[in-house]
Amino acid sequence: MEYFKRELLRVFVAFMILGSPAVFAAAQAEEYRITIKDHLFVPAELEIPAGQKVKIVIENQDATAEEFESSDLRREKVVAGHGKIIVFVRALMV
């Protein structure tokens, strides 16, 4: 009986990890990168196809915190100095 409980727990944990929406979204999202250097975003604009989930990695190479803000994506986040954030965006329609 104890063996059965351990196996059931192991299956449950695997399901929670592998079946997690965040893990699923990360596996399907195409990745885009933005670098902040000298208080500028490089690239300054991203072109993302409609209907596609994306993962945007924003790396701040400056020593000071910077703000990532996009009204189109409905996102506003602070990136710490020498920090990195990840923003997931659901599929957008035109």
N, C-alpha and C positions, 0 to 999 in steps of 0.2 A: 504494500500500500504506500509506503514512504517513497519508493522508487517512482511509482505512478505520479505522486504529487510533485516530485522534482521534475519529472519530464513535462508535466502539464505546465508548471511554472516556466520552464525553459522555452516551451513553445509560445506561451503567452508573451514573454519578454521579447522573443524574436519577432513576433507579430507586431508588438508595439513599436519596436525599433524600425523594422523594415516596412511596416505598413503605415508609419507616421506620415501625415500629409507634408510636413516640411522636408522629409527625406525624399518623398515622391516628387515634390515640386522641384527640388534641387536636381534630381536626376534628369528631369525633362526640360529644364530651363536652359536656354542658350546663354552663355556668359558674355558680358560686355565689361570693359574696364575703363575707368576714368582715373586719371592721376591729377592731384592738385600739387602744383609747384609754383612758387613765387606768386601765390594767391590767384593763380589761373587754373582753369579746368582744361585738361588735355585728354581727349578732344573736347572742344567747346560744345559740340552737339552730338547726339547719337541718333542714328536713324534705325528704328526698330520696326520690323514688319508687324502689321496688324494681325491680331489673332494668335500671337505667339507669347508664351510665358518667357520671361527673361530674368536673369540674375545679373545685377550690376554691382561690381566690386569697385569701391571708391577708396583710393589710397591717398592719404595726405602726407606729402613729403616735407611740408612746412613744419616749423616748430610750434606754430600757433594753431588753435582750433579753427576750423572752417565750417561753413554751413552749406549743406547740399539741399537745394530746394527746387522742386519742380511742380508747378501747378498742373501741368498736363498729366503727370504721374501721381499726383496727390500725395507727394512725399516731402517731408522736411526733416532733416536729421543733421546733427552736429558730428563732425569727424574730428576727433582729438588730434592734437599735434603729433606727427609721426604715427598716426593711427590708421586703421582700416575698418570700413564697415561693408556690409553686404545688404543690398536692397533687392527683394524679390518683387516683381511686378506681374500681376496676372495678365492674361491675354486681353489686349485692348482692341476695340472695334473702331473702325473709321467712321 
